[in-house]
Each structure stands twice: as structure tokens, then as C-alpha cells.
Amino acid sequence: MSVMKHRLTRAALGTAVAAALVAPAFASGFLPSGDFGARVERWLGSLSEPLFGVKRPLAESAPATTGAYRTPTQSAADQVALAHGLRAEYLTRNAADLTDMMAFFPAHNPTHLVACVEGGRATLANGKLNPAVQRIRLSDGQVETVLRGMSRCDGIRTTPWGTILATEETTDGGAYEIHDPLHVTEQSVLDRATGSVSDAAHIAKRTALPTMAWEGLIVLSSGVVIGGDELRPGSPADADGGAIFKFVPATPHVATGEIGSLVDSPLAAGSVYAMQVSCVDDKQQYGQGCEIGNAAWIAVNAATARGDANTNGATGYYRPEDLEMDPVFKDEANADAVRFCWTNTGNEDGKNYSEVVCGVDSAPLTASNTQRTVVVNRFVEGDTDFNSHDNLAFQPGSGNLYVVEDHDNGDVFACLKDGSDRDIKTDGCIKVLSVKDSSAEPTGFIFSPDGRTAYVSIQHSDDTNMPLVDGYATDDVVRITGFDTVR
């Protein structure tokens, strides 16, 4: 039968599954043989088409490979194992090595992906600086370098006012705003410390934003930016891990459409705060054991944000990485409220299998150490097969959350929204993608605005067999089609 004929409501599906599982038990007077949880997982897989928009989940991760797997003659299907019904093709094989997170540009009716390249700052043999920000044309995969000379560019977003915000995942990581990124070409960061750039009319280092190891971030229409510091506990010794930060602009953005120049950007000036979660509702009771609950924001200095957060008692997490805004969240009583989710990658060797945590900020323009405006709770918890959570992508339409693993032969899982059951976590996850090359991992996973196409970078493959492009090694960016936007 077609997907349309099976498109039941989520509640109806849950009722149907429960009835199918429980009815035999009541009829016979005892529970059916076998593990109940395993039976639920099998049912979830059998309902993957109406729930996730894929015909059947991927049953197993791709097997390990040895040596230089990647070659010039491989098809895109050689790079990823996919759930039934999904198809892979190359967008490009010439993205710079360590291509990481990507953003569509323009935000509506996009013509390009603009990608961060997570290589360190270096001068190449051809005399050029390392590629840091590239644009990839969606129609034919043409790759052009926008900006060079950043160090470990990772988090990247298209702003609501029509610029690109590209950030660095390193201890002294900065944030660079690019105006007119489809025409800015082959420019450079001349000095990372001072923020000197070769085209100051179109590129600016935003020193009002926190200095930290950036990765995930959201940018609201007001100019508020929320992002995480990709730091593990104990770095340095006794530090509490990476904090979640909020930038509140001095002049919130209220206009619509694109800005005329960088001087009109709300990112030019503002204040920075770190999230401090409280275990109670009437005061800031924080520290160990208080990673979830009610959260307030404590002031920090942008240039010393990481140290200030640790000193002043901000909540630390185990390597916060990607952070995304839930596009289908809606609070009927508060139109200003936003829901954002982030990954804490953890350490699978230490049996910390990672997690996705979500917060609802009821007053994004408010930041106070006494007003607890955010409610934080865990949404996905990892396990021995699904761990080291890194990238996230909400699928437009369905609101399902795709979670990407941060390790070789990494997998991508699709997770349902929380339904009307008692818990406040995802209603279940299935495996949909696995990278076949054991020297590589998936990253930068992103859905097109219609939710039917996804793009993923196959990052840092062993490129022994591959030619350089512009003096630099390359990554494959794969386009995946066949998704249905179930609701």
C-alpha cells in the first residue's frame, strides 16, 4: 500500500502498536515470549514508512574497511549504506577535506550550500591559506572558496538578515560574518587575533560573540545567538565541561529582508551569558546533579567566556557539539518561545554513550541570573550501537530529529518527536545511514527546506588514491533523496 494510505496520526499509530502488542498477552493470560522491548523495536521498524518516511530501516551498520577505501571511480552508493527507499548521488567530490557543517543560501529557494572546512590554519604549498568557507552550487556541484585562513571552521548558519555566520572550533575560536557570500570569493583572514581580513566591507570578525570552540548554534531573527562550547570535562583539570552561551544584541534586529551592509548587523555589539541550570524553581541551586531543570543566564565576558563560565558556575556538559532549533515547535501561549536541542558527545570508551538535550527558552531576549527562563531536559540517550552523538538535523514537515554519530563508520539515526505518552523523550529511533569507509565519518547532515532531500559530508577519508584540488585534499558531499515528510 502507498504511504498516503498508511498516514495515520502519531497517536493512532501508538494506539495501534500498543493494542497489537498487548492484546495477545491479555488473550492468553500471560505476556508473549521474548523480550518486550525488543518486540517494540521490531514494531517501530515495521512502521518506518508512516512514521519516518523511509520504507525500511537500515538493519546493520556498514562493515569495517581497511586501507584507502575511497577511489575516483566509486559511485555515491559506494560511500553510504542507506535505509530502503533512499538513494545517493554525489553533489560534489571536490569539497575541501574536513568539510563539516553546511547552511543553505539563500535561506529560501537556496541555490548553494555554504560549508565550513574544519582544517587548521596553514599556508599550502601553492602559497594560499587553507580553505575555510566554501560555497557549493546545488545545480552542478561547483565548488568555490569564499574565505581562507580561519582555523577549524565548523559551526555555520545563514542569518535571518541574509548573511553567513561562520565560526571556529578551537580554544580561541572566533565568529566571522560574511555579507553577500555568493559573490565574495578568495578572501582571507589575515590575522585571527586582530580579526584583520582582506575584504572588510564584506567580512567582519564578531568579537562581541563569545570566544570558544564553536560548533552548533542558532541565530534568531532578533539577533540572539545560542551556541555551545565543544569542551569535555577536565579540560583543564577540574573544569566542568562545555557551557551553553547566549549572545543578546545591544540593538535587536526588527527589520525584514536582507541588510544592506555589515554595519546593519545586530551581531556588532551585545552581551554574552552562560546557561546555569537550577534543580529547584525558586533560586539558583546549581552544580553536580543539576544538568537538567530550570535555567537562568549568568553574565560572562565575550573574550574570556569559557573561563568565566567555569568560574561563575555555569553548567558544563561533555562536549556540546551541534545545536539546532526545532522548526515545528510552537507554544500557543508564548509566540517568543524557542526550542533548541544539542548533542553532548560523551565518551563511548568510557561507557558514556552520549545524549541529546533540549531546552525551551521562553524569553530569548532576556538574560538574567535570577529569571529562570529556560527548561532543560534530556531527549535522546545513547547506547552501545547509537553513540557519540555529534550533528543534528530536524526534518522540515515531520519534525523528526536526525542524529549523526561522531566516529569512523558512523551512522545516522532518525528519532521521532515525543508523543502523548507519559515520558518526555523521543518515541523511538531507527538507523537510516551508515558510512562505508572506516577512515571517514558522516557530518554536516542537513535537509532541504522541503524535507525530501538531505546532504551529508563524508569527512576526512583516507585520500591516498585521490587527487588534490587547488593544493588540498577533498571530501565527498552526497545528496540523498527518497525521504517522505510524514507528519
Secondary structure in CASP SS format (residue, H / E / C, confidence):
PFRMAT SS
TARGET T0000
AUTHOR 0000-0000-0000
METHOD secondary structure of the structure
MODEL  1
M C 1.00
S C 1.00
V C 1.00
M H 1.00
K H 1.00
H H 1.00
R C 1.00
L C 1.00
T C 1.00
R H 1.00
A H 1.00
A H 1.00
L H 1.00
G H 1.00
T H 1.00
A H 1.00
V H 1.00
A H 1.00
A H 1.00
A H 1.00
L H 1.00
V H 1.00
A H 1.00
P H 1.00
A H 1.00
F H 1.00
A H 1.00
S H 1.00
G C 1.00
F C 1.00
L C 1.00
P C 1.00
S C 1.00
G C 1.00
D C 1.00
F H 1.00
G H 1.00
A H 1.00
R H 1.00
V H 1.00
E H 1.00
R H 1.00
W H 1.00
L H 1.00
G H 1.00
S H 1.00
L C 1.00
S H 1.00
E H 1.00
P H 1.00
L H 1.00
F H 1.00
G C 1.00
V C 1.00
K C 1.00
R E 1.00
P C 1.00
L C 1.00
A C 1.00
E C 1.00
S C 1.00
A C 1.00
P C 1.00
A C 1.00
T C 1.00
T C 1.00
G C 1.00
A C 1.00
Y C 1.00
R C 1.00
T C 1.00
P C 1.00
T C 1.00
Q C 1.00
S C 1.00
A H 1.00
A H 1.00
D H 1.00
Q C 1.00
V E 1.00
A E 1.00
L E 1.00
A C 1.00
H E 1.00
G C 1.00
L C 1.00
R E 1.00
A E 1.00
E E 1.00
Y E 1.00
L E 1.00
T E 1.00
R E 1.00
N E 1.00
A E 1.00
A E 1.00
D C 1.00
L C 1.00
T E 1.00
D E 1.00
M E 1.00
M E 1.00
A E 1.00
F E 1.00
F E 1.00
P C 1.00
A C 1.00
H C 1.00
N C 1.00
P C 1.00
T C 1.00
H E 1.00
L E 1.00
V E 1.00
A E 1.00
C E 1.00
V E 1.00
E C 1.00
G C 1.00
G C 1.00
R C 1.00
A C 1.00
T E 1.00
L C 1.00
A C 1.00
N C 1.00
G C 1.00
K C 1.00
L E 1.00
N C 1.00
P E 1.00
A E 1.00
V E 1.00
Q E 1.00
R E 1.00
I E 1.00
R E 1.00
L C 1.00
S C 1.00
D C 1.00
G C 1.00
Q C 1.00
V E 1.00
E E 1.00
T E 1.00
V E 1.00
L E 1.00
R E 1.00
G C 1.00
M C 1.00
S C 1.00
R C 1.00
C E 1.00
D E 1.00
G E 1.00
I E 1.00
R E 1.00
T E 1.00
T C 1.00
P C 1.00
W C 1.00
G C 1.00
T E 1.00
I E 1.00
L E 1.00
A E 1.00
T E 1.00
E E 1.00
E E 1.00
T C 1.00
T C 1.00
D C 1.00
G C 1.00
G C 1.00
A E 1.00
Y E 1.00
E E 1.00
I E 1.00
H E 1.00
D C 1.00
P C 1.00
L C 1.00
H C 1.00
V C 1.00
T C 1.00
E C 1.00
Q E 1.00
S E 1.00
V E 1.00
L E 1.00
D E 1.00
R C 1.00
A C 1.00
T C 1.00
G C 1.00
S E 1.00
V E 1.00
S C 1.00
D C 1.00
A C 1.00
A C 1.00
H C 1.00
I E 1.00
A E 1.00
K E 1.00
R C 1.00
T C 1.00
A C 1.00
L C 1.00
P C 1.00
T C 1.00
M C 1.00
A E 1.00
W E 1.00
E E 1.00
G E 1.00
L E 1.00
I E 1.00
V E 1.00
L C 1.00
S C 1.00
S C 1.00
G C 1.00
V C 1.00
V E 1.00
I E 1.00
G E 1.00
G E 1.00
D E 1.00
E C 1.00
L C 1.00
R C 1.00
P C 1.00
G C 1.00
S C 1.00
P C 1.00
A C 1.00
D C 1.00
A C 1.00
D C 1.00
G C 1.00
G E 1.00
A C 1.00
I E 1.00
F E 1.00
K E 1.00
F E 1.00
V E 1.00
P E 1.00
A C 1.00
T C 1.00
P C 1.00
H C 1.00
V C 1.00
A C 1.00
T C 1.00
G C 1.00
E C 1.00
I C 1.00
G C 1.00
S C 1.00
L H 1.00
V H 1.00
D H 1.00
S C 1.00
P H 1.00
L H 1.00
A H 1.00
A C 1.00
G E 1.00
S E 1.00
V E 1.00
Y E 1.00
A E 1.00
M E 1.00
Q E 1.00
V E 1.00
S E 1.00
C C 1.00
V C 1.00
D C 1.00
D C 1.00
K C 1.00
Q C 1.00
Q C 1.00
Y C 1.00
G C 1.00
Q C 1.00
G C 1.00
C C 1.00
E C 1.00
I C 1.00
G E 1.00
N E 1.00
A E 1.00
A E 1.00
W E 1.00
I E 1.00
A E 1.00
V E 1.00
N C 1.00
A C 1.00
A C 1.00
T C 1.00
A H 1.00
R H 1.00
G H 1.00
D H 1.00
A H 1.00
N H 1.00
T H 1.00
N C 1.00
G C 1.00
A C 1.00
T C 1.00
G C 1.00
Y E 1.00
Y C 1.00
R C 1.00
P E 1.00
E E 1.00
D E 1.00
L E 1.00
E E 1.00
M E 1.00
D C 1.00
P C 1.00
V C 1.00
F C 1.00
K C 1.00
D C 1.00
E C 1.00
A C 1.00
N C 1.00
A C 1.00
D C 1.00
A C 1.00
V E 1.00
R E 1.00
F E 1.00
C E 1.00
W E 1.00
T E 1.00
N E 1.00
T C 1.00
G C 1.00
N E 1.00
E H 1.00
D H 1.00
G H 1.00
K C 1.00
N E 1.00
Y C 1.00
S C 1.00
E E 1.00
V E 1.00
V E 1.00
C E 1.00
G E 1.00
V E 1.00
D E 1.00
S C 1.00
A C 1.00
P C 1.00
L C 1.00
T C 1.00
A C 1.00
S C 1.00
N C 1.00
T C 1.00
Q C 1.00
R C 1.00
T C 1.00
V E 1.00
V E 1.00
V E 1.00
N E 1.00
R E 1.00
F E 1.00
V E 1.00
E E 1.00
G C 1.00
D C 1.00
T C 1.00
D C 1.00
F C 1.00
N C 1.00
S C 1.00
H E 1.00
D E 1.00
N E 1.00
L E 1.00
A E 1.00
F E 1.00
Q C 1.00
P C 1.00
G C 1.00
S C 1.00
G C 1.00
N C 1.00
L E 1.00
Y E 1.00
V E 1.00
V E 1.00
E E 1.00
D C 1.00
H C 1.00
D C 1.00
N C 1.00
G C 1.00
D E 1.00
V E 1.00
F E 1.00
A E 1.00
C E 1.00
L C 1.00
K C 1.00
D C 1.00
G C 1.00
S C 1.00
D C 1.00
R C 1.00
D C 1.00
I C 1.00
K C 1.00
T C 1.00
D C 1.00
G C 1.00
C E 1.00
I E 1.00
K E 1.00
V E 1.00
L E 1.00
S E 1.00
V E 1.00
K C 1.00
D C 1.00
S C 1.00
S C 1.00
A C 1.00
E E 1.00
P E 1.00
T E 1.00
G E 1.00
F E 1.00
I E 1.00
F E 1.00
S C 1.00
P C 1.00
D C 1.00
G C 1.00
R C 1.00
T E 1.00
A E 1.00
Y E 1.00
V E 1.00
S E 1.00
I E 1.00
Q E 1.00
H C 1.00
S C 1.00
D C 1.00
D C 1.00
T C 1.00
N C 1.00
M C 1.00
P C 1.00
L C 1.00
V E 1.00
D C 1.00
G C 1.00
Y E 1.00
A C 1.00
T E 1.00
D E 1.00
D E 1.00
V E 1.00
V E 1.00
R E 1.00
I E 1.00
T E 1.00
G C 1.00
F C 1.00
D C 1.00
T C 1.00
V C 1.00
R C 1.00
END
